[in-house]
Structure formats: structure tokens, C-alpha cells
Amino acid sequence: MALLDLIKQRKSVRRFLDWPVEREKIMMCLEAARAAPSACNSQPWRFIVVDDPELKNRLCERAFHGLYFINAFCKKAPVIVVIISEKGRFLARIGGMFRGTRYYLIDIGIAGEHLVLQAEEMGLGTCWIGWFNESAVKKALSIPKDKKIDVLIALGYYDKKKMKSTRDREPLEKVASFNAY
Ligand SMILES: Cc1cc2nc3c(=O)[nH]c(=O)nc-3n(C[C@H](O)[C@H](O)[C@H](O)COP(=O)(O)O)c2cc1C
């Protein structure tokens, strides 16, 4: 499939099929993420794939409890990818402070979207998750307290026929222009 078609086909999946995801496919998603560019080639990420059903259930029970209940649909996702935002290279951090730009978040976003698009290409659906109980995730996976988890990605097979059309996007002329603002 042409890249633009794949990009347009991708939608956030919030209803997953109860099928396990093959480790080989998960590895390809991780490879796609690993190949992402990053400021100063800093690679400020670490991915923890949670595909053990018991652990995943425990994690989801805690991470999407209370205030975070809106994302309880993740309990049905067979895989949760936890992206830890690592410190990255000194130069990228100093440069980021100087510019007032959190390069590591840009880096994480690119790597995560690589993962998402690779998944889509293999028939797997994903949903970025930014609203979750971070300390609960850390506890469930023994992640040190001083680490930062900005996002998770829910991953699993889905029924393409049951997908609604994607959310509207702003018209191109509103978000892009040539040669001037
Ligand atoms: C950084 C980030 C965080 C997000 N967090 C959530 C979330 O917590 N829960 C959720 O259901 N969707 C979440 N989304 C998905 C967006 O709602 C979704 O991408 C957007 O509405 C566009 O819809 P589409 O992905 O189907 O094209 C998140 C997306 C991004 C990029």
C-alpha cells in the first residue's frame, strides 16, 4: 500500500479483537520505532511491551482506574506498549534547554508513530494513550520512580469493517502554506 494511503487508513482503535499478537509482528513494530530519527541521534526512549495477559490485566486495572476510567477500553487490548522517555544525549538536552524545545517529546512522537504505522501495515490497530495513572504503570512494571512515561500505545488486531470514518482534519489551506505564514 502506498504510504499516504496507509497513513490515511490508520485510525485510533478502541475496540480490539481477542486475538494474541505474534511476537514477530511486535518485533517489527519495535524495529520501526528503533529506526526513528531523533535530535542528535539521542534515541531517548525505551519500550516495554506488555503482552503477558495476567500482567497486562493487572497493569490496565491500575492504570485506567478512577480519573483515568475513560481509557478503560485498553483493558481489551492484547498488548500495551509503554514508552519511557529517557534522558537522551547531553547535547540534545542542552540544545533543548537553550531553544526551549523538548526535543525528546518530538523524538518519542516520531518513534511511536513509526511503531503505529508498521502495526497498521500488518493489520494491527493502535491507540495512543496519554491519559493514564503513571505511577500505577511504574509500580506494575517495576519501573524506577524517577523515570518518565509520557505515553502508552494500545495494540492489537481489530475489525476493519467496524471502524468509523476518521476524525476530520483541518483543511490543508488552513494548516499549510507556501513561502509565508
Ligand atoms: C499524544 C496522544 C495522546 C492521546 N491520548 C489518548 C487517550 O488517552 N485516549 C484516547 O482514547 N485517545 C488518545 N489519543 C488519540 C487521539 O484522540 C486521536 O489520535 C485523535 O482524536 C484523531 O483520531 P484518529 O487517531 O482516529 O485519526 C491520543 C493521541 C495522541 C497523539
The ligand as an SDF file (V2000), in Angstrom:
LIG
                    3D

 31 33  0  0  0  0  0  0  0  0999 V2000
   -0.1500   12.0540   22.2950 C   0  0  0  0  0  0  0  0  0  0  0  0
   -1.5390   11.4590   22.1220 C   0  0  0  0  0  0  0  0  0  0  0  0
   -2.2800   11.0990   23.2220 C   0  0  0  0  0  0  0  0  0  0  0  0
   -3.5330   10.5080   23.0600 C   0  0  0  0  0  0  0  0  0  0  0  0
   -4.2080   10.0730   24.1650 N   0  0  0  0  0  0  0  0  0  0  0  0
   -5.3700    9.4090   24.0060 C   0  0  0  0  0  0  0  0  0  0  0  0
   -6.0240    8.8490   25.1330 C   0  0  0  0  0  0  0  0  0  0  0  0
   -5.5800    8.9640   26.2780 O   0  0  0  0  0  0  0  0  0  0  0  0
   -7.1850    8.1620   24.9110 N   0  0  0  0  0  0  0  0  0  0  0  0
   -7.7160    8.0040   23.6580 C   0  0  0  0  0  0  0  0  0  0  0  0
   -8.7600    7.3500   23.5350 O   0  0  0  0  0  0  0  0  0  0  0  0
   -7.1030    8.5350   22.5760 N   0  0  0  0  0  0  0  0  0  0  0  0
   -5.9540    9.2130   22.7180 C   0  0  0  0  0  0  0  0  0  0  0  0
   -5.2960    9.7030   21.6090 N   0  0  0  0  0  0  0  0  0  0  0  0
   -5.8750    9.5110   20.2620 C   0  0  0  0  0  0  0  0  0  0  0  0
   -6.4860   10.7860   19.6870 C   0  0  0  0  0  0  0  0  0  0  0  0
   -7.6900   11.0790   20.3500 O   0  0  0  0  0  0  0  0  0  0  0  0
   -6.7150   10.5860   18.1670 C   0  0  0  0  0  0  0  0  0  0  0  0
   -5.4930   10.3300   17.5310 O   0  0  0  0  0  0  0  0  0  0  0  0
   -7.3740   11.8030   17.5010 C   0  0  0  0  0  0  0  0  0  0  0  0
   -8.6490   12.0400   18.0270 O   0  0  0  0  0  0  0  0  0  0  0  0
   -7.5150   11.6070   15.9820 C   0  0  0  0  0  0  0  0  0  0  0  0
   -8.2550   10.4450   15.6800 O   0  0  0  0  0  0  0  0  0  0  0  0
   -7.6270    9.2590   14.8280 P   0  0  0  0  0  0  0  0  0  0  0  0
   -6.3960    8.7660   15.5500 O   0  0  0  0  0  0  0  0  0  0  0  0
   -8.6840    8.1890   14.7520 O   0  0  0  0  0  0  0  0  0  0  0  0
   -7.2670    9.7940   13.4720 O   0  0  0  0  0  0  0  0  0  0  0  0
   -4.0650   10.3110   21.7510 C   0  0  0  0  0  0  0  0  0  0  0  0
   -3.3130   10.6980   20.6430 C   0  0  0  0  0  0  0  0  0  0  0  0
   -2.0570   11.2500   20.8070 C   0  0  0  0  0  0  0  0  0  0  0  0
   -1.2460   11.5800   19.5860 C   0  0  0  0  0  0  0  0  0  0  0  0
  1  2  1  0
  2  3  1  0
  2 30  2  0
  3  4  2  0
  4  5  1  0
  4 28  1  0
  5  6  2  0
  6  7  1  0
  6 13  1  0
  7  8  2  0
  7  9  1  0
  9 10  1  0
 10 11  2  0
 10 12  1  0
 12 13  2  0
 13 14  1  0
 14 15  1  0
 14 28  1  0
 15 16  1  0
 16 17  1  0
 16 18  1  0
 18 19  1  0
 18 20  1  0
 20 21  1  0
 20 22  1  0
 22 23  1  0
 23 24  1  0
 24 25  2  0
 24 26  1  0
 24 27  1  0
 28 29  2  0
 29 30  1  0
 30 31  1  0
M  END
$$$$
